Amino acid sequence: RIGGSRRDNVGPFDTHNNYHAALTVHQLLHDFGRTQGAVAAQKALVEAAKMNERLVEQEITFRVTQAYYEALAGEEVVRVAEEALTRAQRVLELATAGQEAGLRQPSEKARAEADVATAEVVRIEALASLDVARAEFVNALGLSDAAFRPAGQEPEPPARVAEPEAVALALQNRPELRALELQRRALTERKRSVNAGHYPRIEAIGAVQSRGQFLGGEEYDFAANNWNVAVIAHLPIFQGYLVKEQANAVQAEIHAIESGREAVRQAVVLEVKRALARVRSADEAAKAAQKAVDAAKIALDTSE
């Protein structure tokens, strides 16, 4: 360096050894919720991401389960179609024998032949539907080249639940609703952090310094240590309404989340009601199918 004065043993452009070391520490004391709001917002976003992950898991589970039971149902449909075809063929045999013996009209044989043809078509359609159901099951497993097929027994019927209880459970546990609520919470905390920009930020600062130089003689060498402590307040005076507009933008996002959550809530309620209606319809269809089976058995016994 070039100084304002020169020592006896140092030329104007000579170099010499010196050092300057410093350690400075800043510690936030209070920021009126800036940091707390930012931390809480990030925690809420993490929980929302977990809810979205749970939603994907539930969708995959539902898809695999649905494909599994559809494949099982397809196998049962094929079995029923084959039994129906067997019964129709048996009726045709009886009608043919009765006509040959002169005990039945030719129209009965023609009707029995039509029933056999119809049963054969139903069987073919059932086999095709079974192939599709098995392919969908394998696809749901993510193994498109595999040849898996479901193996199991008919599932036990689920416990009955009233519609108000089912709706309440869905609104309480559906991950998409919880994810939206957590996102709204994150935005609320973010707004709190933004609004803290209207207030000062108070910090403590401490520093330790050491400096010295070596000029080749004890009378010229020296070292000095220094330290200082201070409290600093950052005052937001001129910001051009930046904090206000940032808070308004976050509030608009909160309104959008709330509107979306209400739409999802209504969709969940509708989905639950549709699911319960399908369950009731399936129960009635099962009862009607059982009656049809009983009637078919009676008709076969009568024909024999």
Salt bridges, closest charged atoms under 4 A:
GLU47 OE2 - LYS50 NZ 3.66
GLU75 OE2 - ARG134 NH2 3.25
GLU75 OE2 - ARG149 NH2 3.07
GLU76 OE1 - ARG79 NH2 2.88
GLU82 OE2 - ARG123 NE 3.97
GLU83 OE2 - ARG79 NH1 2.84
GLU93 OE1 - ARG90 NH1 3.43
GLU108 OE1 - ARG104 NE 3.79
GLU120 OE2 - ARG123 NH1 3.52
GLU176 OE2 - ARG174 NH2 2.66
GLU181 OE2 - ARG184 NH2 2.72
GLU181 OE1 - ARG261 NE 3.63
GLU189 OE1 - ARG192 NH2 2.88
GLU203 OE1 - HIS26 ND1 3.99
GLU203 OE2 - ARG201 NE 3.30
GLU203 OE1 - HIS234 NE2 3.50
GLU253 OE1 - ARG190 NH1 3.57
GLU258 OE1 - HIS255 ND1 3.82
GLU262 OE2 - ARG265 NH1 3.95
GLU271 OE1 - ARG174 NH2 3.20
ASP283 OD2 - ARG160 NH1 2.76
GLU304 OE2 - ARG90 NE 3.56
